[in-house]
């Protein structure tokens, strides 16, 4: 998000999504300051933002989404308007973006308001936004993440460290684990190599891992003590018995073939949500959750959001 007065541009901060491209930005976990992009990429983003804002004759707010890959920067979309991340970046940087944009629209300049154009200095704390969903209230809705936005809210975690901010954000979003320390993993073939690492992390946290046939076989072959569980169409005990029996904390299920409501994957995801079981459909989100649990602590630092810009 940025403010342009027609000549200069002010970028309060660059946010980075944990989920890879393909998941709507509103449904992604967002991190400020961007933790993994290089200074070269940041400089390119700033330059592209300036050029795009001027080319589009923007006076006011602009929101741009980029892909950074192998030190190359690509533009996904440019929105000459406000976005839902404006309140988030305003809170965590202390820069009143809406107020500034309103003032430039009526003729003031960024420099005249006392701000230096360009990318504002990064904060010395970490702020992480985790989306909140209401799938349990929308019966029959597909919960897997994709390019359409599905979240109905968001929660903010702020701390001096990435891990604590992430843990706070997950807690605020209502993801509180563990209860039973049992989980189900069933993923498409393309995600199986990455699922091994995720499974090992949860296994190290003391979780018992159940998996459907092909996923269980792959995990077992790669050193994970996964317990095979039958599919829905097979005899009991099957995956649905575990979910409906309220014995599972978490389901990791990545869709395989579209959104056919008759397929096992859809039924697993829906029944998990409707019985209060957390269900993740992105391996990136699963890795982030594992990280937050690995570093979880009962001693969380308290931060006054009204004073965050002075930290």
RODO-2510 file (C-alpha; in nm, 4 decimals, decimal comma):
residues 311
     n   res          X          Y          Z
     1     x     0,0000     0,0000     0,0000
     2     x     0,1268     0,3481    -0,0858
     3     x     0,0224     0,7131    -0,1102
     4     x     0,1053     0,9198    -0,4183
     5     x     0,0621     1,2959    -0,4536
     6     x     0,1169     1,2933    -0,8291
     7     x     0,4900     1,3561    -0,7947
     8     x     0,6212     1,1739    -0,4891
     9     x     0,5185     0,8452    -0,3348
    10     x     0,5249     0,7226     0,0262
    11     x     0,5361     0,3481     0,0945
    12     x     0,4754     0,2795     0,4662
    13     x     0,5942    -0,0796     0,4380
    14     x     0,6253    -0,3957     0,2307
    15     x     0,4310    -0,7003     0,3485
    16     x     0,5158    -1,0583     0,2560
    17     x     0,2684    -1,3451     0,2321
    18     x     0,3552    -1,6823     0,3806
    19     x     0,1340    -1,8694     0,1339
    20     x     0,2631    -1,8848    -0,2212
    21     x     0,1000    -1,7143    -0,5170
    22     x    -0,2388    -1,8645    -0,5976
    23     x    -0,3964    -1,7947    -0,2590
    24     x    -0,5857    -1,4651    -0,2439
    25     x    -0,3914    -1,1998    -0,0535
    26     x    -0,6848    -1,1528     0,1846
    27     x    -0,6668    -1,5215     0,2786
    28     x    -0,2894    -1,5264     0,3234
    29     x    -0,0835    -1,4834     0,6367
    30     x     0,0883    -1,1480     0,5937
    31     x     0,4154    -1,0456     0,7589
    32     x     0,5626    -0,7000     0,8177
    33     x     0,8484    -0,6276     0,7713
    34     x     0,8925    -0,8669     0,4786
    35     x     1,1225    -1,1326     0,6288
    36     x     1,2820    -1,3079     0,3333
    37     x     1,3131    -1,0751     0,0348
    38     x     1,6478    -0,9166    -0,0446
    39     x     1,7323    -0,5476    -0,0507
    40     x     1,7582    -0,5713    -0,4295
    41     x     1,3998    -0,6967    -0,4513
    42     x     1,2800    -0,4263    -0,2121
    43     x     1,4499    -0,1584    -0,4216
    44     x     1,2861    -0,2983    -0,7351
    45     x     0,9436    -0,3001    -0,5683
    46     x     0,9873     0,0639    -0,4668
    47     x     1,0950     0,1632    -0,8184
    48     x     0,8083    -0,0258    -0,9844
    49     x     0,5602     0,1297    -0,7412
    50     x     0,6804     0,4808    -0,8271
    51     x     0,6652     0,4172    -1,2006
    52     x     0,3226     0,2536    -1,1922
    53     x     0,1690     0,5229    -0,9711
    54     x     0,2955     0,7988    -1,1990
    55     x     0,1941     0,6176    -1,5182
    56     x    -0,1588     0,5742    -1,3812
    57     x    -0,1699     0,9383    -1,2615
    58     x    -0,2562     0,8271    -0,9092
    59     x    -0,3304     1,0960    -0,6545
    60     x    -0,4260     0,9154    -0,3357
    61     x    -0,3967     0,5471    -0,2501
    62     x    -0,2523     0,2641    -0,4560
    63     x    -0,2160    -0,1050    -0,3735
    64     x     0,0165    -0,3325    -0,5704
    65     x     0,0788    -0,7057    -0,5421
    66     x     0,4050    -0,8534    -0,6624
    67     x     0,5664    -1,1921    -0,7101
    68     x     0,9354    -1,2159    -0,6199
    69     x     1,1144    -1,5204    -0,7598
    70     x     1,4868    -1,5733    -0,8107
    71     x     1,5480    -1,2030    -0,7457
    72     x     1,3082    -1,1096    -1,0271
    73     x     0,9966    -0,9048    -0,9521
    74     x     0,6675    -0,9487    -1,1376
    75     x     0,3473    -0,7482    -1,1022
    76     x     0,0277    -0,9422    -1,0285
    77     x    -0,2122    -0,6502    -1,0101
    78     x    -0,2306    -0,2772    -0,9474
    79     x    -0,5291    -0,1295    -0,7641
    80     x    -0,5600     0,2529    -0,7637
    81     x    -0,7635     0,2416    -0,4439
    82     x    -0,7539     0,1445    -0,0800
    83     x    -0,7236    -0,2205     0,0242
    84     x    -0,8083    -0,4214     0,3345
    85     x    -0,4421    -0,4113     0,4410
    86     x    -0,4474    -0,0322     0,4834
    87     x    -0,5689    -0,0466     0,8478
    88     x    -0,3116    -0,3189     0,9181
    89     x    -0,0087    -0,1370     0,7770
    90     x    -0,1277     0,1923     0,9301
    91     x    -0,1454     0,0361     1,2764
    92     x     0,1917    -0,1327     1,2596
    93     x     0,3851     0,1594     1,1100
    94     x     0,2075     0,4490     1,2777
    95     x     0,1626     0,6182     0,9388
    96     x    -0,2009     0,7358     0,8954
    97     x    -0,2377     0,6289     0,5329
    98     x    -0,6052     0,7189     0,4885
    99     x    -0,5553     1,0643     0,6383
   100     x    -0,2532     1,1309     0,4173
   101     x    -0,4299     1,0051     0,1044
   102     x    -0,7292     1,2275     0,1754
   103     x    -0,5053     1,5287     0,2174
   104     x    -0,3132     1,4705    -0,1065
   105     x    -0,6429     1,4342    -0,2923
   106     x    -0,7340     1,7882    -0,1859
   107     x    -0,3979     1,9259    -0,2905
   108     x    -0,1382     1,8723    -0,0180
   109     x     0,1957     1,7023    -0,0823
   110     x     0,3816     1,4232     0,0948
   111     x     0,6777     1,6491     0,1696
   112     x     0,4477     1,9301     0,2794
   113     x     0,2918     1,6981     0,5379
   114     x     0,6345     1,6239     0,6830
   115     x     0,7022     1,2824     0,5296
   116     x     1,0051     1,1758     0,3294
   117     x     0,9074     1,0102    -0,0019
   118     x     1,0063     0,6490    -0,0680
   119     x     0,9981     0,3416     0,1531
   120     x     0,9607     0,4273     0,5211
   121     x     1,2197     0,2785     0,7618
   122     x     1,1286    -0,0699     0,8829
   123     x     1,0115    -0,1219     1,2384
   124     x     1,2193    -0,3203     1,4865
   125     x     0,9261    -0,5478     1,5692
   126     x     0,7251    -0,8011     1,3700
   127     x     0,3537    -0,7773     1,2911
   128     x     0,1684    -1,0742     1,1436
   129     x    -0,1873    -1,0813     1,0120
   130     x    -0,3692    -1,4163     1,0127
   131     x    -0,7039    -1,4430     0,8295
   132     x    -1,0192    -1,5564     1,0075
   133     x    -1,2827    -1,7640     0,8287
   134     x    -1,6507    -1,8386     0,8935
   135     x    -1,6845    -2,1646     0,7029
   136     x    -1,8734    -2,3324     0,9861
   137     x    -2,1572    -2,0829     0,9269
   138     x    -2,1670    -2,1453     0,5502
   139     x    -2,2867    -2,5011     0,5145
   140     x    -2,1669    -2,6738     0,2001
   141     x    -1,9065    -2,4103     0,1138
   142     x    -1,5690    -2,5270    -0,0175
   143     x    -1,3015    -2,4248     0,2322
   144     x    -0,9884    -2,4792     0,0226
   145     x    -0,7942    -2,1619    -0,0460
   146     x    -0,7514    -2,0207    -0,3950
   147     x    -0,7722    -1,6952    -0,5905
   148     x    -1,1171    -1,6027    -0,4542
   149     x    -1,1142    -1,4349    -0,1134
   150     x    -1,3033    -1,6287     0,1539
   151     x    -1,1902    -1,4822     0,4856
   152     x    -1,4339    -1,2715     0,6865
   153     x    -1,1867    -1,1104     0,9236
   154     x    -0,8300    -1,1103     1,0452
   155     x    -0,6221    -1,1056     1,3597
   156     x    -0,2970    -0,9251     1,4305
   157     x    -0,0025    -1,0545     1,6311
   158     x     0,2800    -0,8163     1,7253
   159     x     0,6051    -0,9030     1,9008
   160     x     0,9774    -0,8449     1,8910
   161     x     1,0293    -1,1845     1,7267
   162     x     0,8706    -1,3485     1,4233
   163     x     0,7867    -1,6683     1,6131
   164     x     0,6055    -1,4969     1,8986
   165     x     0,4123    -1,2688     1,6637
   166     x     0,3045    -1,5722     1,4606
   167     x     0,1949    -1,7634     1,7703
   168     x    -0,0047    -1,4639     1,8959
   169     x    -0,1743    -1,4231     1,5583
   170     x    -0,2768    -1,7898     1,5436
   171     x    -0,4126    -1,7727     1,8990
   172     x    -0,6080    -1,4595     1,8173
   173     x    -0,7539    -1,6267     1,5092
   174     x    -0,8900    -1,9052     1,7295
   175     x    -0,6394    -2,1775     1,6429
   176     x    -0,5587    -2,3259     1,9818
   177     x    -0,3758    -2,6578     1,9767
   178     x    -0,3324    -2,9206     2,1030
   179     x    -0,6194    -3,1027     2,2730
   180     x    -0,5702    -3,4640     2,1698
   181     x    -0,2400    -3,4364     1,9789
   182     x    -0,3848    -3,6341     1,6903
   183     x    -0,4070    -3,5183     1,3304
   184     x    -0,4974    -3,6361     0,9803
   185     x    -0,2869    -3,5700     0,6718
   186     x    -0,4199    -3,6410     0,3235
   187     x    -0,2554    -3,4508     0,0400
   188     x    -0,2299    -3,4555    -0,3372
   189     x     0,0754    -3,6179    -0,4964
   190     x     0,2486    -3,2868    -0,5719
   191     x     0,2415    -3,1963    -0,2010
   192     x     0,3643    -3,5299    -0,0644
   193     x     0,7378    -3,4381    -0,0542
   194     x     0,6597    -3,1218     0,1413
   195     x     0,4140    -3,3104     0,3619
   196     x     0,7014    -3,5256     0,4894
   197     x     0,8713    -3,2252     0,6474
   198     x     0,5444    -3,0989     0,7950
   199     x     0,4597    -3,4425     0,9350
   200     x     0,8026    -3,4792     1,0953
   201     x     0,7640    -3,1416     1,2653
   202     x     0,4268    -3,2356     1,4130
   203     x     0,5562    -3,5810     1,5040
   204     x     0,8402    -3,4168     1,6977
   205     x     0,5752    -3,2136     1,8816
   206     x     0,4196    -3,5396     1,9992
   207     x     0,1376    -3,5730     1,7483
   208     x    -0,0015    -3,9049     1,6341
   209     x    -0,0424    -3,8820     1,2585
   210     x    -0,3163    -4,0587     1,0649
   211     x    -0,3138    -4,0589     0,6857
   212     x    -0,5121    -4,2106     0,4013
   213     x    -0,3560    -4,4959     0,2030
   214     x    -0,1307    -4,3252    -0,0526
   215     x    -0,0279    -4,0435     0,1812
   216     x     0,0439    -4,2894     0,4640
   217     x     0,2550    -4,5068     0,2338
   218     x     0,4615    -4,2093     0,1176
   219     x     0,5115    -4,0761     0,4699
   220     x     0,6127    -4,4190     0,6010
   221     x     0,8646    -4,4612     0,3188
   222     x     1,0227    -4,1314     0,4222
   223     x     1,0574    -4,1939     0,7930
   224     x     0,7247    -4,0787     0,9360
   225     x     0,5367    -4,3141     1,1667
   226     x     0,2024    -4,2496     0,9975
   227     x    -0,0958    -4,4690     1,0821
   228     x    -0,3031    -4,5671     0,7815
   229     x    -0,6746    -4,4929     0,8068
   230     x    -0,9472    -4,6009     0,5649
   231     x    -1,1168    -4,3618     0,3259
   232     x    -1,4774    -4,2545     0,3816
   233     x    -1,6107    -4,5157     0,1392
   234     x    -1,4253    -4,7977     0,3152
   235     x    -1,5210    -4,9888     0,6269
   236     x    -1,4951    -4,8441     0,9753
   237     x    -1,2882    -4,7250     1,1431
   238     x    -1,2275    -4,4708     0,8693
   239     x    -1,1210    -4,1091     0,8441
   240     x    -1,4730    -3,9814     0,9071
   241     x    -1,5024    -4,1845     1,2269
   242     x    -1,1939    -4,0096     1,3621
   243     x    -1,3272    -3,6644     1,2763
   244     x    -1,6829    -3,7198     1,3989
   245     x    -1,5495    -3,8899     1,7111
   246     x    -1,3914    -3,5589     1,8184
   247     x    -1,0502    -3,7216     1,8527
   248     x    -0,8635    -3,5034     1,6024
   249     x    -0,7079    -3,1591     1,6544
   250     x    -0,6073    -3,0828     1,2996
   251     x    -0,6653    -3,1899     0,9398
   252     x    -0,4222    -3,1059     0,6599
   253     x    -0,5960    -3,1728     0,3300
   254     x    -0,4858    -3,0336    -0,0054
   255     x    -0,7472    -3,0649    -0,2832
   256     x    -0,6691    -3,2918    -0,5765
   257     x    -0,9351    -3,2592    -0,8462
   258     x    -1,1349    -2,9409    -0,8401
   259     x    -1,4256    -2,8959    -0,6023
   260     x    -1,6442    -3,1984    -0,6612
   261     x    -1,8649    -3,2160    -0,3523
   262     x    -1,8940    -3,5936    -0,3810
   263     x    -1,5211    -3,6546    -0,3405
   264     x    -1,3624    -3,7657    -0,0145
   265     x    -1,1498    -3,4540     0,0151
   266     x    -1,4455    -3,2167     0,0112
   267     x    -1,6362    -3,4284     0,2643
   268     x    -1,3327    -3,4501     0,4931
   269     x    -1,2801    -3,0729     0,4867
   270     x    -1,6467    -2,9901     0,5417
   271     x    -1,6978    -3,2380     0,8253
   272     x    -1,3783    -3,1220     0,9936
   273     x    -1,4963    -2,7606     0,9944
   274     x    -1,8493    -2,8495     1,1034
   275     x    -1,7209    -3,0499     1,4010
   276     x    -1,4816    -2,7792     1,5159
   277     x    -1,1616    -2,9361     1,3826
   278     x    -0,9073    -2,6956     1,2334
   279     x    -0,8482    -2,7726     0,8666
   280     x    -0,5585    -2,6387     0,6586
   281     x    -0,5464    -2,6630     0,2791
   282     x    -0,2040    -2,5065     0,2173
   283     x     0,1316    -2,6611     0,3047
   284     x     0,2705    -2,3124     0,3696
   285     x     0,0064    -2,2522     0,6371
   286     x     0,0779    -2,5941     0,7883
   287     x     0,4495    -2,5152     0,8111
   288     x     0,3728    -2,1804     0,9727
   289     x     0,1470    -2,3438     1,2315
   290     x     0,4131    -2,6045     1,3116
   291     x     0,6678    -2,3273     1,3611
   292     x     0,4391    -2,1374     1,5965
   293     x     0,3791    -2,4507     1,8063
   294     x     0,7503    -2,5343     1,8176
   295     x     0,8237    -2,1989     1,9765
   296     x     0,5026    -2,1569     2,1773
   297     x     0,5329    -2,0105     2,5240
   298     x     0,2949    -1,9205     2,8040
   299     x     0,4985    -1,6062     2,8638
   300     x     0,3837    -1,3733     2,5886
   301     x     0,4878    -1,0090     2,5853
   302     x     0,2069    -0,7555     2,6082
   303     x     0,2149    -0,4710     2,3564
   304     x    -0,0008    -0,1580     2,3521
   305     x    -0,1123    -0,1173     1,9908
   306     x    -0,1576     0,2570     2,0475
   307     x     0,2126     0,2878     2,1265
   308     x     0,3471     0,0380     1,8747
   309     x     0,5095     0,2995     1,6496
   310     x     0,7294     0,4072     1,9395
   311     x     0,8660     0,0607     2,0173
***
